[in-house]
Amino acid sequence: MPMQWSVPEHADALGRLHEALADPRCAGAVIVGPDGAGKSTLVRLAAERYAADHPEAVIRRVTGTPTERAVPFGAFRHLVDIADAGKPAALLRAARLSLRAQPADLLIVDEAGQLDPLSATLVYQLALAGQTRMVVTARGEDAPQPIRALWDDTLMPRIDIDAPAASGIDVDAFLAALPAPAREVVEFLAVQEPIPRADLVGVTSADAVTDAQRLGAVEVLTRGDDELVFTAHPLFAERALAALGADGGRRVRTLLVPAARARLRDHPSDRLRLALLTIDSDAPQPAEETLAAAGEALRLGDVVLAERLSRVALAGAESLDARLLLGQALAWQGRGREADDVLAAVAAPTLTEPELMAWALPRAANQFWMLGEPEQATAFLRNTRERLREPAARATVDALSATFAMNAGGPQRALQIAEEVLASQVADDIAVAWAASAASLCSARIGRFADVEPFAQRAFGAEHPGLLRFTAGLAQTTALLMAGELDTAEQVAREYTDFAELQQPGRAIGEVLLAHVQLEQGDFEGAAALLGPASATLDRTGYSWGPLSLTLLATALARLNLLSDASKVLARAETRHGTKSALFAPELGLAKAWRAAAARDEHAAVTAARGAAGMAERSGQAAVAVRCWRAAVQLGDAHALGPLTRVAAQADCTMTRAAVAEAQNAAQRLR
């Protein structure tokens, strides 16, 4: 007999949901509760009333499933057009454009906890922009970070409903009692959900699908132009998959592959869905198709899926492209040693010049940041350049060399190299992105403030800015802080947290930019709140942002007089600091100064600040030296006027003039 769930009515929750949907200031609501609590029923009732009250409204529906969670934009396949978009940020913008809605329209996102990261981020962005009214359901704290952020960031009210989920025993008994054809329908959905009704009929029968629907095991929903079959409850797929076992799952996937291949369209989610289906079946794709899917996953920012698919492709056929993709996927996960092992297996002497470039650049970057071997990386890059003959290839290597030189504490040398690259007529987008982002930050720290924005805009204009966008962002906010434009600096920094769009490590880097501004504003508590989780994320990546985030966190904690916490974080910052983050050595010195001040040791504080200023001057970072000398004055140094005046001419700006005035006052008080 049909499965009957005991679903409470939740009249109070339904009333709150109606109120949220009726409030024009509200983006909608998030319904949170366990499986079987009645979330979907609640949403259905609310949607029916909403449709009656707003007959002009278009109501769109998205349903997350365990298998779609592995496919970028899988659940949104029928709503978004992203076939020609590029990187994740561009993909998300394209997806938002696809979902442009009228004020009364409604988007229902059921089982949001089962969305892939890009889809979950899209939901967050839609709520943040107020682009469409939404009702979202989730199980709770196991939801992806962007979904939890809907209520954590107070974008949408959270409505909790409580009810025990159906027990596994009840579900198992129900599935076992199904007629064999209907149970087989559920088994297919256990390995791939949803499935177009026509495809499911093809591998079972029309009667089997109809019976499964009549018995309450599945439901047929319209998504775009397709009729899709879903399990009627998330536990059905979970328990059916467990009962199938590995061999049974493989058999079922193999039967689904022909229909999935025949339905393949020009959409990334279709290609990735097929690749995932085939790798655990007896109908594998050719290695080159799996590798193409791995590249698609990497382009979409899903490094875990890219790793899985590229490993399968490499096992099927040895190739440089497979090793490059796998190495990149591993490096982006912070697994630098594994990435180096994968790339080291390449026979470098046999490579053509384009192949050498494709292999050497990621290996050098991985050595520099992930392995913490900047000297070896620089030497490796130098040796690679000697093998190159094409000017464009040399320009790209030089651009990465500029980035290395900047991070290693040589901003003037880095700027010289970067300007040569940017003057080249043959530099490609990657070269421009590296060179321009490095040039912008070097200019900001050296004191060439007028050059910061032009260099930053060149970096943004490159096809491949990636995380380099944040380097240019730090340059912009640094220049604005030096100009005394604190509010504008905060506005710019917040744009970078929006750009990061909850994808890591971009989100954490964006928060470092904002915290850097908040420190200058005197909001030490706000900065510490951002830097705590951000530093934990970045500490695992190997990027120089990691030591910087710890350094700024130690400073914020010291300014809050949390001496013990500041000391612990400062110790971690010192152990993480090295050649790859030498550019930020003056900031580390300032953190020591403020920690000493928190310990009420004025002499040590002034000495540390003076030391930081000296480091900044020796490395040619005049603007940073101004900040260090100003901190020395604030910490009690009455003798900073002379050295500050000396460096002020190299970094003329509002902050410099304010620092000189403060130093003059301190010197007068001494007299």
KAMOJO-V292756 format. One line per field, one symbol per residue. ss: DSSP state (H for helix, E for strand, L for the rest). A space follows every 50 residues. Layout:
BEGIN
ss = ???
END
This chain:
BEGIN
ss = LLLLLLLLLLHHHHHHHHHHHHLLLLLEEEEELLLLLLHHHHHHHHHHHH HHHLLLLLEEEEELLLLHHHLLLLLLLLLLLLLLLLLHHHHHHHHHHHLL LLLLLEEEEELHHHLLHHHHHHHHHHHHHLLLEEEEEELLLLLLHHHHHH HHLLLLEEEELLLLLLLHHHHHHHHHHLLHHHHHHHHHHHHLLLEEHHHH HHHLLHHHHHHHHHLLLEEEEEELLEEEEEELLHHHHHHHHHHHHHHHHH HHHHHHHHHHHHLLLLLHHHHHHHHHHHHLLLLLLLHHHHHHHHHHHHHL LLHHHHHHHHHHHHHHLLLHHHHHHHHHHHHHLLLHHHHHHHHHLLLHHH LLHHHHHHHHHHHHHHHHHHLLLHHHHHHHHHHHHHHLLLHHHHHHHHHH HHHHHHHLLLHHHHHHHHHHHHHLLLLLHHHHHHHHHHHHHHHHHHLLHH HHHHHHHHHHHLLLLLLHHHHHHHHHHHHHHHLLLHHHHHHHHHHHHHHH LLLLLHHHHHHHHHHHHHHHHLLHHHHHHHHHHHHHHHLLLLLHHHHHHH HHHHHHHHHLLLHHHHHHHHHHHHHHLLHHHHHHHHHHHHHHHHHHHHLL LHHHHHHHHHHHHHHHHHLLLHHHHHHHHHHHHHLLLLLLHHHHHHHHLL LLLHHHHHHHHHHHHHHHHHL
END
